[in-house]
Amino acid sequence: MDRIGIAGVAALSLASLVGCVAVQEEEEDSLGVAPSALEHNNALNPNALNPNALNPNALNPNALNPNALNPGALSPAALSAIRDPGAAGALSRQLLSYMVGCAFTSLQSFSFSWTDSSGTVRNEQYWGIIGLAPDWSTSPLGPQRQQWVSACLASRTNWYGVPVTISSRARDSVIDKTDTPELTTYTRLEGAFWGNLFAPSPYLNACYDEANRDHARSLSRDCAAGHLGSSGAPEPCGMINIVGSCDSVCEPLRPRGMYFPSCGNNPTGNAESAPKVITVFLP
């Protein structure tokens, strides 16, 4: 795939996408094996996961073309969110960079420029990492990919804003770690993440492994188990709702790939309609 500079697609902002994504259905998730191990650092500020970080009141969802994301369909307000030289703009750009990292492959990038408070033009280029939704560069993010990108963002959130290398696993082929070295080098289950930031009522959920909560916190990974505040009570990372132990809300771990196939409600029992879950392991 050619390298892709998508200068105007700043309207990947969550608020801009709510209510305007085409409702095309996607193919069933591929159950192939990831071609190589994929470990990645994670330090997304939990505040950046808040849909309000991209100033939704200033954005017009109808300004986007429901059939494709292209520069001609963007409103000036959408671009202003990531070009804001203030603190809100910094969070918007951080969230955008992590969305690109989750969705695009390493051969794709997202480019734009903005001007800081001193008048200096800053040229940004965010590269893909994981590749959960590479087609988002040219077409709408379908319902299943919305969930994959959302779960990825939640899994890469860090209370302290520091990088921690994790092993992300799931039934999606790009992060299916069956028969890879990660299964033996990252052996401590942290928990799982799922949700949909692009839904009319955005939400993110997390569950934790009871035995490894203290270990996760010792590695500065608090968002599955909850950050221990001054009172000793666990606090959520931004909007991530901690629903409890994964054993109580998830199907059992798949023994070969070591991931939860589904967590939360799945009344139909249909794998295609089940929430898309990313399971995280730590060293």
N, C-alpha and C positions, 0 to 999 in steps of 0.2 A: 504493500500500500504506500502511496506517495506520502511524503510529509505534508501535513495540512496546516496552513496558517489561517485561522478563522477569526479575522480581526474584529468582526462585528458581532460575534455570537455571545456577547456579554449577557444577552438575555437568557442565558442558561440559568439566570437567577431563579431561585425557587419560586418566588412570588410571581414572576412573570409566567411561569409555566403552569401554575395552578389554574385549572379550568380551561386551559387552551391546548392541552396535548391531545393529539388525535387518538381516537380510541381503537386503533388498529391492534389486533391480537397478534402475538408473536408465536413463533414455533415453540414446541416443547423444548425445555432446557436440554442441551446436549449433556450426556453423561460420559463423555470421553475423559481421558486422563490428561492433566496439564503436561505440556511438553517438558517442563523443567520446574524445579522448585522456585517459588516466588515468595521472598521475604521482603518486607518493606517497613520503613520507619513511619511512625505515627505520632503527630503532635498537634492535631487540629484543636484549636481553642474551642471548648464546648459552646461558647457564646456564638460562634460562627455558624452553628447548626440551627440557630433560631431563625425561622423564616423572616422575621422582622429585620434581621441584619442587612438585608438587601432592600430596605426601605419600600415595602410593598405598597404603601399608600401613594408613593410617587410613580408607581408603575401601572401601566394599563395592560392587563392580560390580553385584551382584544387586539393589541398592537401586533401580536405574533401571528404569522401564517400557520394555521393548524396542520398544514400538510408538510411543512419543512421549516427548519430554522436557518434563515439566511439573512445577511445584512440588510437586504431591502425590506424585511418585515419588522425591523426593530424600531422602537420609539426612542427619541432622545432621552427620555427618562430612564429607560433600561440601561443605556450606556452610562448615564450619569452615576448610577449606583456604584459601579466598579471604578469610575474615574474620580470619585469623591476623594479629595486630598486629606480628609479628616479620618477620625478613628473608625467611623462607620464604613468608609471606603476600604480601610485596611482589612476589616473583617470580611467584607464582600469579596475582596480579591483573594483572601485566604481560602474562603469557602469555594470560590470558583476554581482555584488551583487544585483543591482536593477533589472536586467533582471531575475535573479533567483527568486527574490521576486515576480515579476509580473507573471512569468510563472509557477512556481512550487507550489505545495500544502505545507502545514506545515509539512507533513511527508516526504518531499523530501529535499535533500541538495546537495550542490556542494562543493567538497573538493579538495584542492591542497596546495602546499607549494611553498614558494619563499624565497630568501635570501636577507636581506637588506644590506645597504652599509657598515655596521659594521661586516658583516659576520654571523649575527644571522638568523637562519632559522625561518621563520614565517609560521605557519600552519593555513590556512584559511578554514573556513566552513561556507558557505552561505546557509541559510535556506529559503525555499519558504514561501510565505505569502498568495498570492491571488489565485493562481491556474488556471490561464488563459490558460496555455498550458502544462499540466503535462506530456504529451507524448513526449515532446521535450527532455526528458532525454534519450530516446532510439530511437527516429525516427525524421526525418526532420520536421522543422517547416513549415507547409503548409501555403498557401497564406492568409487565413482568420486569422489564429493565428499570423502570422507576424504583421497584422494590430492591433490585440488586444494587443499584447505585446508592440508595438510601441506607441499606444495610452496611455497605462498604464505608460510607461516611461515618456512620455511628461507630463502627468497629475501629476506625482510625482516629477517634476523638480521644484527647488526653487532658485530664483535669489540669495538669501542671504545665501544659504547653511544651513538653520536652519529647524528643524522639525516643521511641521504644520499638525495637524490632520485634515483630510478631509474625506468627504463621497463620494466615487466613485460609480457611477451607470451606468448601461448599459443594453442592451437587452440580454447579455450573462447571463446564469443562475447563475454563481458564484458571480456576482455583481448586480443582479436584486434585488432591495431592496423593492419590492412591499410588503406592509403590514408589514414592519419592523419598529422598533422605530426610525431608522435614519431619516425617512421622517418627523418626528416631532421635532427632536433635531437638525438636520442640514437643515435649511430652507432657507438659502441665496444662491441663484444660483451664482456661480462664472463664469462658462463657460463650454466649451467642448474642447476636444483634439482628434485629429485623424491624421493618416498618415501611412507611411510604411518606416521604417529605413532599411529594408532589400531589398528594390527595387533597380534596377539598378541605379536609380537616387533617393536616399533617401530623404524623406521630412517629415515634421511634421507641422500640422496646429493647430491653436487655435482660438476660438472666446470667447467673453466675454458677460456678462449681463450688459447692460448699467447702470441699477439702482444700481448695487452692485460693480462697479469698485473701488470706494473709500474704501468700506468696505473690499474688498479683499486685497487691498494694506495695509490697517491698520493692517491686520493679517499676513503681510509679504508674501502674495501670489500675485506675480506680473506677472506671465507668461501668463495668459490669456489676461489681459488688457494691459500689457506692463509696464516695469519698467520706472519710470519717471527719466530721466537723469538730469544733471545739467542745461540743457537748458529748461527743462520742457516738452520736447518731449518724448513720449513713446519709449522704446527700447525693442527689442525682447530678449527672453532668449535663447542665443545660436542660434541654427538653427530653432527654433520654429517660424513659420510665423504667425503673427496675422492677420487674414483675416477680422475682424470687429465684429459687433454685431451678436450674435447667432441668433437673431430674423430674420436677413437678409439672413443667409446662412444655417439654419437648419430647418428640419421639426419641427412642434410644439412639445413641451414636452408631453410625454405620462403622463396623469394625475395620473394614479395609481402608476407607478414606478418612476415618475419624472425623466425621462431621455430623451435626444434627440435620436430618432431612427436612424437618419441619418443627416449628415452635408456635405456640399460641393456638388460636382457634382455627380449625380446619374441618368444619362440619361435614363436608362432602367426602373427605378422605381422599380426594383427588390430588395427586402430586402436582399437577399443573396449576391448580388453584390455591395450593398451600402457600403461605407466606414464604418469601425467599429469605433464607437465613444464612448468615455468615458466622461460622464457628471459629473462635480464636484460641490458639495454643501459644504457650510461652515456654522459654527454655527452662 
